[in-house]
Amino acid sequence: MTTMTSPRIPAVKRDSESAARQSKRVFSYLVLLGLAVFFLFPLVFMFVSSVKPDTQIISDMDSIRAFLPVGDISLDNYYGVFTRVPVAQFLMNSLLVTILTVVLGLFINSMCAFALSRMEWKGKGIAFAFIIATLIVPFETIAVPMVYWVSRLPILVWEDGMVKYDFGWMNTYGVQIIPFIANAFSIFLFAQYFKTIPTSLDEAARIDGAGWFTIYRRIIMPLSGPAFATVAILTFLPAWNQYLWPLMVVQQEKLRPVMVGMQYFFQLDTAWGEVMAYTSLITLPVLIVFMSFQRAFIQSVAASGVKG
């Protein structure tokens, strides 16, 4: 009786396949490294230029010295930024507006997505289609009507030690936060991610007597960390970079965000070193947030968080 044995792969062939895989991996890493360096060039140029005087920034533009911290290096540009612009106030305003927009947006949009993806109710498809349809409307087309309406909405204000009833949200933190809490894309992303979670978990929780909010808080939220991180990043960036809307609804300097502060540097004589220093200061929070949530962001994309 003879036994069948699988043919052995020659050692030379195995070595050649292993070498091919390693070569392919090295090539992929080199390509990714090249792309990373290419996209980092603007950031390197910005940070390096922030410590150079204007004359040196212009003279170094035609050489590799533009990306190297060489020459007359100092922190004078950062000192000039703080003397020309109330940077601390602008940063605090932007942090307050951005944090509240992100936190409230995560809560409101995720609950809306939970109702659209996990609960059954009449008209759910129409409501979801209407929400998605708002994505095609540019903000610039509704900015002026929004200014009209927020200038006539009622508001409670604290004045002379008393709470008074007034009209108009202009020159308030609320007008920079409330219109941007609900976001159609955030709702869509949450809804698509929630659909990847087995509905059997909801059914088991319902049998145990849990309500819908308990299911949302104790089951869906703990399993949706990547989606929350992704939405946090995608909400943080536009909230931090708001320029047109605050320029239209905020006239008081004490309430202006960092992006509106850029116009202080483009008046009579543009100080490019101070511009680079100011942009470096307002870019650091964005980099910190992205680096903090990048792993969850990549995990969310890899898990097909926007899968249909």
C-alpha positions as CSV (number, residue, x, y, z in Angstrom):
1,M,0.0,0.0,0.0
2,T,1.5,3.3,-1.0
3,T,0.8,6.6,0.6
4,M,0.3,9.9,-1.2
5,T,2.6,12.7,-0.2
6,S,2.2,16.4,-1.2
7,P,5.0,17.6,-3.4
8,R,7.6,19.7,-1.6
9,I,8.3,23.2,-2.8
10,P,11.9,23.6,-3.7
11,A,13.9,25.7,-1.2
12,V,15.1,27.9,-4.0
13,K,11.5,28.7,-5.1
14,R,10.5,29.5,-1.5
15,D,13.5,31.8,-1.1
16,S,12.7,33.6,-4.3
17,E,9.0,34.1,-3.2
18,S,10.1,35.4,0.2
19,A,12.6,37.8,-1.4
20,A,9.9,39.0,-3.8
21,R,7.5,39.7,-0.9
22,Q,10.2,41.5,1.0
23,S,11.1,43.6,-2.0
24,K,7.4,44.5,-2.5
25,R,7.1,45.5,1.2
26,V,10.3,47.6,1.0
27,F,9.0,49.3,-2.1
28,S,5.6,50.0,-0.5
29,Y,7.3,51.5,2.6
30,L,9.5,53.7,0.4
31,V,6.5,55.0,-1.5
32,L,4.6,55.8,1.7
33,L,7.7,57.5,3.1
34,G,8.0,59.6,0.0
35,L,4.4,60.6,0.2
36,A,4.7,61.5,3.9
37,V,7.8,63.7,3.2
38,F,6.0,65.3,0.3
39,F,2.9,66.2,2.4
40,L,5.0,67.3,5.3
41,F,6.9,69.9,3.3
42,P,4.3,72.7,3.8
43,L,4.3,72.1,7.6
44,V,8.1,72.1,7.7
45,F,8.2,75.3,5.7
46,M,5.7,77.0,8.0
47,F,7.4,76.1,11.2
48,V,10.9,76.9,9.9
49,S,9.7,80.3,8.5
50,S,8.1,81.2,11.8
51,V,11.5,81.7,13.3
52,K,13.1,83.6,10.4
53,P,12.9,87.4,9.6
54,D,10.9,88.4,6.6
55,T,13.9,89.2,4.5
56,Q,15.4,85.8,5.0
57,I,12.1,84.0,4.2
58,I,12.1,85.7,0.8
59,S,15.7,85.2,0.1
60,D,15.6,81.4,1.0
61,M,12.5,80.7,-1.2
62,D,14.6,79.6,-4.2
63,S,16.7,77.0,-2.3
64,I,16.6,74.1,0.2
65,R,17.3,76.6,2.9
66,A,13.6,77.4,3.0
67,F,13.1,74.1,4.8
68,L,16.1,74.4,7.1
69,P,16.3,76.3,10.4
70,V,19.5,78.1,9.4
71,G,20.5,81.8,9.4
72,D,19.1,84.5,11.8
73,I,16.9,82.2,14.0
74,S,14.8,83.8,16.8
75,L,11.4,83.8,18.4
76,D,10.8,87.5,17.6
77,N,7.9,86.6,15.2
78,Y,6.0,84.8,18.1
79,Y,6.6,87.9,20.3
80,G,5.2,90.1,17.5
81,V,2.2,87.9,17.2
82,F,1.2,88.3,20.8
83,T,1.8,92.1,20.7
84,R,-0.3,92.6,17.5
85,V,-3.2,90.1,18.2
86,P,-4.9,89.0,21.4
87,V,-3.9,85.4,20.6
88,A,-4.8,84.0,24.0
89,Q,-8.3,85.3,23.7
90,F,-8.8,84.0,20.2
91,L,-7.4,80.6,21.1
92,M,-9.8,80.4,24.1
93,N,-12.7,81.4,22.0
94,S,-11.9,78.8,19.3
95,L,-11.3,76.1,21.9
96,L,-14.6,76.8,23.7
97,V,-16.6,76.9,20.4
98,T,-14.9,73.8,19.0
99,I,-15.1,71.7,22.1
100,L,-18.8,72.4,22.6
101,T,-19.5,71.8,19.0
102,V,-17.7,68.5,19.0
103,V,-19.2,67.2,22.3
104,L,-22.8,68.3,21.5
105,G,-22.4,67.1,17.9
106,L,-21.3,63.6,19.0
107,F,-24.2,63.3,21.3
108,I,-26.9,64.7,19.0
109,N,-25.8,63.1,15.8
110,S,-25.1,59.7,17.3
111,M,-28.5,59.6,18.9
112,C,-30.2,60.6,15.6
113,A,-28.2,57.9,13.8
114,F,-29.2,55.4,16.4
115,A,-32.9,56.1,15.8
116,L,-32.4,55.8,12.0
117,S,-30.3,52.6,12.1
118,R,-31.5,50.6,15.1
119,M,-35.2,51.6,15.6
120,E,-38.2,50.8,13.4
121,W,-40.6,53.7,12.8
122,K,-42.7,54.9,10.0
123,G,-41.1,57.4,7.6
124,K,-37.5,56.5,8.7
125,G,-36.3,56.1,5.1
126,I,-37.8,59.4,4.0
127,A,-36.2,61.2,7.0
128,F,-32.8,59.7,6.3
129,A,-33.0,60.6,2.6
130,F,-33.9,64.2,3.5
131,I,-30.9,64.4,5.9
132,I,-28.5,63.0,3.2
133,A,-30.0,65.5,0.6
134,T,-28.8,68.4,2.7
135,L,-25.2,67.4,1.9
136,I,-25.5,68.8,-1.6
137,V,-26.4,72.3,-0.3
138,P,-23.3,74.5,0.0
139,F,-23.1,76.5,3.2
140,E,-22.5,79.8,1.2
141,T,-26.0,79.5,-0.3
142,I,-27.7,79.5,3.1
143,A,-25.3,81.8,5.0
144,V,-27.2,85.0,4.4
145,P,-30.6,83.5,5.3
146,M,-29.1,82.1,8.4
147,V,-27.8,85.5,9.4
148,Y,-31.3,86.9,9.0
149,W,-32.9,84.2,11.2
150,V,-30.3,84.2,14.0
151,S,-30.6,88.0,14.2
152,R,-34.3,87.5,15.1
153,L,-34.2,84.5,17.3
154,P,-35.1,84.9,21.0
155,I,-32.3,84.7,23.6
156,L,-31.9,85.0,27.4
157,V,-29.1,87.4,28.3
158,W,-27.4,88.2,31.7
159,E,-27.5,92.0,32.2
160,D,-27.2,94.1,35.4
161,G,-27.3,91.0,37.6
162,M,-30.6,89.8,36.0
163,V,-31.7,87.4,33.3
164,K,-33.5,89.3,30.5
165,Y,-35.4,88.3,27.4
166,D,-34.1,89.7,24.2
167,F,-33.9,89.0,20.4
168,G,-30.9,88.3,18.3
169,W,-28.0,85.8,18.7
170,M,-25.4,88.1,17.1
171,N,-22.1,88.6,19.0
172,T,-22.6,85.5,21.1
173,Y,-20.8,82.1,21.5
174,G,-24.1,80.4,20.8
175,V,-24.4,81.7,17.3
176,Q,-21.0,80.1,16.5
177,I,-22.0,76.7,18.1
178,I,-25.7,75.9,17.7
179,P,-26.1,76.1,13.9
180,F,-23.3,73.5,13.5
181,I,-24.2,70.9,16.1
182,A,-26.4,68.8,13.8
183,N,-24.4,67.5,10.8
184,A,-25.7,65.3,8.0
185,F,-22.4,63.6,7.2
186,S,-21.8,62.8,10.9
187,I,-25.3,61.2,11.1
188,F,-24.7,59.2,7.9
189,L,-21.3,58.0,9.2
190,F,-22.7,57.0,12.6
191,A,-25.7,55.3,11.0
192,Q,-23.5,53.2,8.6
193,Y,-21.2,52.2,11.5
194,F,-24.1,51.3,13.8
195,K,-25.5,49.0,11.1
196,T,-22.4,46.8,11.3
197,I,-23.2,46.0,15.0
198,P,-25.4,42.8,15.3
199,T,-29.1,43.6,16.1
200,S,-29.2,40.5,18.2
201,L,-27.5,42.6,20.9
202,D,-30.5,44.9,20.9
203,E,-33.0,42.1,21.1
204,A,-31.2,40.5,24.0
205,A,-31.1,43.8,25.9
206,R,-34.8,44.4,25.1
207,I,-35.6,40.9,26.6
208,D,-33.8,41.9,29.7
209,G,-35.9,45.0,30.0
210,A,-33.5,47.6,28.7
211,G,-34.9,50.7,27.0
212,W,-33.6,52.2,23.8
213,F,-31.5,54.8,25.6
214,T,-29.9,52.1,27.8
215,I,-29.1,50.1,24.6
216,Y,-27.6,53.2,23.1
217,R,-25.5,54.1,26.1
218,R,-24.4,50.6,27.3
219,I,-24.1,48.7,24.0
220,I,-23.8,50.9,21.0
221,M,-21.5,53.6,22.4
222,P,-18.9,51.2,23.8
223,L,-18.7,49.3,20.5
224,S,-18.5,52.5,18.4
225,G,-15.3,54.0,19.6
226,P,-13.7,54.3,16.1
227,A,-16.8,56.0,14.7
228,F,-16.9,58.5,17.6
229,A,-13.2,59.3,17.1
230,T,-13.7,59.7,13.3
231,V,-16.6,62.0,13.8
232,A,-14.8,64.0,16.4
233,I,-11.9,64.7,14.0
234,L,-14.2,65.5,11.1
235,T,-16.2,67.9,13.4
236,F,-13.2,69.5,15.0
237,L,-11.5,70.5,11.7
238,P,-14.4,72.7,10.3
239,A,-15.3,74.0,13.7
240,W,-11.7,75.1,14.3
241,N,-11.3,76.5,10.8
242,Q,-14.5,78.6,10.7
243,Y,-13.9,82.0,9.1
244,L,-16.8,83.1,7.0
245,W,-19.6,82.6,9.5
246,P,-17.8,84.3,12.5
247,L,-16.8,87.1,10.2
248,M,-20.6,87.7,9.5
249,V,-22.1,87.3,12.9
250,V,-19.4,88.4,15.4
251,Q,-18.2,92.0,15.5
252,Q,-16.8,92.1,19.0
253,E,-13.1,91.2,19.2
254,K,-13.5,89.4,22.5
255,L,-15.6,86.8,20.8
256,R,-13.7,86.2,17.6
257,P,-12.0,82.8,16.8
258,V,-8.4,82.3,15.7
259,M,-9.2,82.2,11.9
260,V,-10.7,85.7,12.0
261,G,-7.5,86.9,13.6
262,M,-5.6,86.2,10.4
263,Q,-6.9,89.4,8.9
264,Y,-4.9,91.4,11.4
265,F,-1.7,90.5,9.5
266,F,-2.9,91.5,6.0
267,Q,-3.6,95.2,6.4
268,L,-1.0,97.7,5.4
269,D,2.3,95.8,5.5
270,T,2.2,92.0,5.6
271,A,4.6,90.5,8.1
272,W,5.2,87.1,6.7
273,G,7.2,85.9,9.6
274,E,4.4,86.7,12.0
275,V,1.9,85.1,9.7
276,M,3.9,81.9,9.8
277,A,4.2,82.1,13.6
278,Y,0.5,82.7,14.0
279,T,-0.4,79.8,11.6
280,S,2.0,77.6,13.5
281,L,0.2,78.4,16.8
282,I,-3.2,77.6,15.4
283,T,-2.1,74.5,13.6
284,L,-0.6,72.8,16.7
285,P,-4.1,72.0,18.2
286,V,-5.2,70.3,15.0
287,L,-2.1,68.2,14.9
288,I,-2.5,67.2,18.5
289,V,-6.1,66.2,18.0
290,F,-5.3,64.2,14.9
291,M,-2.4,62.4,16.4
292,S,-4.5,61.5,19.5
293,F,-7.3,60.0,17.4
294,Q,-5.5,58.7,14.3
295,R,-5.5,55.0,15.4
296,A,-9.2,55.0,16.0
297,F,-9.7,57.0,12.8
298,I,-7.8,54.5,10.7
299,Q,-9.6,51.6,12.5
300,S,-13.0,53.1,11.6
301,V,-12.1,53.4,7.9
302,A,-10.7,49.9,7.9
303,A,-13.9,48.6,9.5
304,S,-15.9,50.1,6.7
305,G,-17.5,52.7,8.9
306,V,-19.0,54.3,5.8
307,K,-20.0,51.1,4.1
308,G,-23.4,51.1,2.5
